[in-house]
Amino acid sequence: MHARDLLSRRRPPVALRFGPSVDVSAGDVRVATDALMGAIQQLSGQEYLPGYAPRRAA
């Protein structure tokens, strides 16, 4: 595929929403991730699923 083919395709509309700041200063990465994902959920209207994806085997 050539670059000109990508540029000629119609792009879908994009909407950006900005909400209040999210405090991610907690020492725990998972707590900060939950806070950030909760804020994204509220802005986007996504459904909350209380769980994490399973870890892949190394």
Steps between C-alpha positions, in 0.01 A plus 500: 500500500635841407485814712275669245245220548492565875463875455216467253282297736227679687583555865234453766416800718701531820372647827718597794366546852697643787402436858640601835856401589556156646729464799736214421758585765418187704800273547312200359488476122179297504318760713610774259393290201157438656454873560598585145282228346206611716534853367515371141192288568302801620599710198440228241196325647674161501382223727719420802623141518651424842793288390829495318602304195685181585878526498675336211749223566860610457 
